[in-house]
Structures are given as structure tokens and as C-alpha cells.
Amino acid sequence: MTESAGGSTDKPRRPVAVPVVALVSMTALGITALLGGLNEAPEAPDPLGPGAVLDQGLYSTTFVESRLTVEPPANEFEEEKRFVELLFDVTNQADATVPVGLPAQKIEQAFATTSFAGSLIKITPAFGEGAGPFAYALAKGGETQQLHPGVRAQVVLRYRLAEGQQPPEKITLDVASYELQPDFYSDVPRWQMISKEVSSRRFLPEIKARVTLPVEKGAAA
């Protein structure tokens, strides 16, 4: 009796070997697909430190330092005040005066501002309620809330520490930038924060840079 032309079907099949490199490549591609594709993965912002200069479009900014400042009491009935201050050298690169402003309370509100402090879209660690922030620029006549075209000014952003509260070791800032874009209601270009629309009428600013400033101790006001 002769065997069939196909041979026995009970013989175990040899496993097919897949190179480890191929498995790793396929896994990586799967993760990339989950993140939105090869060209859509978000880029990490530039890490910067003290003395760094950043072109924010509307502003040219030098991140000078962060420091602890102590104000002595005005009289025997008051207590000293302690602040964490962030110092910037800012040049308004627009043709009109702009405000110093304040950081937005919520990140989704930031895109609507053109102020300098409004471009500081996240400050870590966060300070407690009542700590501020307070922001102003230093001018010959004292403090001001305006940044004039082409004029370099020192901007101070400060938070008050509660009694017994220790200052953080460092402050990290997520910083946005601006560009000239046609106005929504006209073709006239105006400065707008670079943002991405994440849903209907909801925009999140794009982070231009992440800046970390050690908090220097011992500064007196």
C-alpha cells in the first residue's frame, strides 16, 4: 500500500522564527500609532535656565533669576513679608504699548491674552490662594504696568509666602509665544498666542520653552 502524494498530516509543523528586531519594530510602530502617527507626536519644549534668551515673537525675553525677597516690617505692629520673585528682562517687539499683565488662572484662558505675564501659562509649583501673583515692570518713575515698543524693561513677578512657609528649591515655567495672524473678523494682522484648537472654541497654548530657575536665598528688598 503506497502513501498518498501529500504525505502524513500528523507530522508537527516547525515554528516560524520572527527576529527580535522585527518584534521590537512592530511594537514601536504600534505605540507610535496610538500617539497619533509618526508626524504628530508632540515635541518636548526647549529646556532653558537662568540667563536664557527666548524670542517669543511679541517679546524678546531674558530669564534672569528667581529669588527669595524679604521686606522688613514698616513698624513694630507689622511682620516682615517674604516673597518669591521671578525677574525677566523684556523687550516689547511690537509697534504699540502692551500690558505687563498676569498669568491666566486657567490654561485654557491664556490664548486670549497678549500680555507678557499671560505667556507664562504654567508655573510649578503652584502657590496657595492669596499668594498673588503680583506683576509690574520697573521704570524710572517707579513701577508701571506698561511695556513700551522697543524699550527693554525689567519685569517682576512675585508671590507672597505665608508665615512659616518655605520657598521652593526651584520654579519651572511653561512659556508660550505669539505670532502675527489675521484677525478673526478682518484681514488685519494682530499678535495672537500660538495655540491649538482642541475642540469647538477651545484652544490650548503651545509651549515654546520650559524654563527652570533655582530660587536664590537671602535677597533683601
C-alpha positions as CSV (number, residue, x, y, z in Angstrom):
1,M,0.0,0.0,0.0
2,T,1.5,3.3,-1.0
3,E,1.4,6.6,0.9
4,S,-0.7,9.5,-0.5
5,A,1.2,12.1,-2.5
6,G,0.7,14.7,0.2
7,G,2.4,12.7,2.9
8,S,1.3,12.3,6.6
9,T,-0.7,15.2,8.1
10,D,0.1,14.2,11.7
11,K,3.7,15.5,11.5
12,P,4.2,18.5,13.8
13,R,4.9,21.8,12.0
14,R,8.2,23.7,12.6
15,P,7.6,27.0,14.3
16,V,8.3,30.1,12.3
17,A,11.0,32.2,13.9
18,V,10.4,36.0,14.0
19,P,13.6,38.1,14.6
20,V,13.6,40.0,17.9
21,V,14.4,43.2,16.0
22,A,11.2,42.9,13.9
23,L,9.1,42.4,17.1
24,V,10.6,45.5,18.6
25,S,10.0,47.5,15.4
26,M,6.4,46.4,15.3
27,T,5.8,47.2,18.9
28,A,7.3,50.7,18.4
29,L,5.1,51.3,15.4
30,G,2.1,50.3,17.4
31,I,2.9,52.7,20.2
32,T,3.6,55.5,17.6
33,A,0.2,54.8,16.0
34,L,-1.5,55.2,19.4
35,L,0.2,58.5,19.9
36,G,-1.2,59.8,16.6
37,G,1.3,58.8,13.9
38,L,4.9,59.4,13.1
39,N,4.5,63.1,12.2
40,E,2.0,64.0,15.0
41,A,3.9,63.1,18.2
42,P,4.3,66.3,20.2
43,E,7.9,67.7,20.6
44,A,9.2,68.4,24.0
45,P,9.8,72.1,24.6
46,D,13.3,73.5,24.8
47,P,14.7,73.3,28.3
48,L,16.2,76.6,29.5
49,G,17.7,78.0,32.6
50,P,18.9,81.3,34.2
51,G,20.2,83.8,31.6
52,A,18.5,82.1,28.7
53,V,17.1,84.4,26.0
54,L,13.8,83.4,24.2
55,D,12.2,85.0,21.2
56,Q,8.5,85.0,21.9
57,G,7.6,86.8,18.8
58,L,5.9,89.7,20.6
59,Y,8.6,89.8,23.2
60,S,12.3,89.1,23.5
61,T,12.8,87.8,27.0
62,T,15.8,87.1,29.2
63,F,15.0,84.8,32.2
64,V,17.2,86.5,34.8
65,E,16.6,84.6,38.1
66,S,14.2,83.6,40.8
67,R,14.9,84.7,44.4
68,L,13.5,85.0,47.9
69,T,13.0,88.6,48.9
70,V,12.3,89.7,52.5
71,E,10.7,93.1,53.2
72,P,11.2,94.2,56.8
73,P,8.2,95.4,58.8
74,A,7.2,99.0,58.4
75,N,6.6,99.3,62.2
76,E,6.6,97.3,65.4
77,F,3.0,96.2,64.8
78,E,3.7,94.6,61.4
79,E,5.6,91.4,60.4
80,E,8.1,91.0,57.7
81,K,6.9,89.9,54.3
82,R,8.6,87.2,52.2
83,F,8.2,86.9,48.5
84,V,9.4,84.5,45.8
85,E,10.2,86.8,42.9
86,L,10.9,85.9,39.2
87,L,12.9,88.5,37.3
88,F,12.8,89.0,33.5
89,D,14.4,91.5,31.1
90,V,11.6,92.0,28.5
91,T,11.6,94.0,25.2
92,N,8.3,94.7,23.5
93,Q,8.9,93.9,19.8
94,A,5.5,95.3,18.7
95,D,4.7,98.8,17.4
96,A,2.3,99.6,20.3
97,T,2.4,99.6,24.1
98,V,1.3,96.3,25.7
99,P,0.5,95.5,29.3
100,V,2.6,93.5,31.8
101,G,-0.5,91.6,32.7
102,L,-0.8,88.5,34.9
103,P,-0.7,84.7,34.2
104,A,-4.1,83.2,33.4
105,Q,-5.9,81.4,36.2
106,K,-6.7,78.6,33.8
107,I,-4.6,77.4,31.0
108,E,-7.5,77.4,28.5
109,Q,-8.0,81.1,29.2
110,A,-4.4,82.0,28.3
111,F,-4.7,82.1,24.5
112,A,-6.8,85.2,24.6
113,T,-4.2,87.4,26.1
114,T,-1.2,89.3,24.6
115,S,0.3,90.5,27.9
116,F,3.8,89.3,28.8
117,A,2.9,87.6,32.1
118,G,0.0,86.0,30.2
119,S,2.6,84.0,28.2
120,L,3.7,82.2,31.5
121,I,1.0,79.6,31.1
122,K,2.1,77.3,33.9
123,I,4.1,77.9,37.0
124,T,5.3,74.9,39.1
125,P,5.0,74.6,42.0
126,A,1.7,76.4,42.3
127,F,1.3,78.9,45.2
128,G,-1.7,79.0,47.5
129,E,-4.7,81.2,47.4
130,G,-3.9,84.7,48.5
131,A,-0.2,84.5,47.4
132,G,-0.7,86.5,44.3
133,P,0.7,86.8,41.8
134,F,1.7,90.4,41.6
135,A,3.4,91.7,38.4
136,Y,4.9,95.0,37.3
137,A,7.8,96.5,35.3
138,L,10.4,98.8,36.7
139,A,10.7,102.2,35.1
140,K,12.5,105.5,36.0
141,G,9.4,106.7,37.8
142,G,8.9,103.5,39.8
143,E,6.6,100.7,39.0
144,T,4.5,100.5,35.8
145,Q,2.0,98.1,34.1
146,Q,3.1,99.1,30.6
147,L,5.8,97.8,28.2
148,H,6.6,100.4,25.5
149,P,7.8,99.4,22.0
150,G,11.5,98.7,21.6
151,V,12.2,99.5,25.3
152,R,13.9,96.9,27.4
153,A,12.4,96.7,30.9
154,Q,12.8,94.5,34.0
155,V,9.6,92.7,34.8
156,V,9.0,91.3,38.3
157,L,6.5,88.5,39.1
158,R,6.2,87.8,42.8
159,Y,4.3,85.5,45.1
160,R,3.9,86.1,48.8
161,L,4.8,83.3,51.2
162,A,2.6,82.5,54.1
163,E,4.0,82.7,57.6
164,G,6.3,79.7,58.2
165,Q,6.0,78.6,54.5
166,Q,9.4,77.6,53.0
167,P,10.2,78.7,49.4
168,P,10.6,76.0,46.8
169,E,14.0,75.0,45.6
170,K,13.2,75.9,42.0
171,I,10.5,77.3,39.8
172,T,9.6,75.9,36.5
173,L,7.8,77.9,33.8
174,D,6.0,76.7,30.7
175,V,6.2,79.6,28.3
176,A,4.1,80.4,25.2
177,S,4.9,82.7,22.2
178,Y,3.0,84.9,19.9
179,E,2.8,85.5,16.1
180,L,1.1,87.9,13.8
181,Q,-2.2,86.4,12.5
182,P,-5.2,87.8,10.6
183,D,-7.9,89.0,12.9
184,F,-10.9,86.7,13.2
185,Y,-13.2,89.5,12.0
186,S,-10.9,91.1,9.4
187,D,-7.7,90.6,7.5
188,V,-5.7,93.0,9.6
189,P,-2.9,91.1,11.3
190,R,-2.6,91.2,15.1
191,W,-0.5,89.5,17.7
192,Q,-2.0,86.3,18.9
193,M,-0.8,83.5,21.2
194,I,0.2,80.4,19.2
195,S,-2.4,77.8,20.2
196,K,-4.0,74.6,19.0
197,E,-7.8,74.2,18.8
198,V,-8.7,71.0,20.7
199,S,-12.4,71.3,20.5
200,S,-15.1,73.8,19.4
201,R,-13.8,77.3,20.5
202,R,-11.4,75.7,23.0
203,F,-7.7,76.5,22.4
204,L,-4.6,75.4,24.3
205,P,-1.4,77.3,24.0
206,E,1.6,75.6,22.5
207,I,4.6,75.5,24.9
208,K,7.6,77.3,23.3
209,A,10.0,76.6,26.1
210,R,10.2,75.2,29.7
211,V,12.4,77.3,31.9
212,T,13.7,76.2,35.3
213,L,15.1,78.8,37.7
214,P,16.6,77.9,41.1
215,V,15.3,80.1,43.9
216,E,18.2,82.1,45.3
217,K,18.0,82.8,49.0
218,G,18.8,85.9,51.1
219,A,17.7,88.8,48.9
220,A,16.5,91.9,50.8
221,A,14.0,94.3,49.4
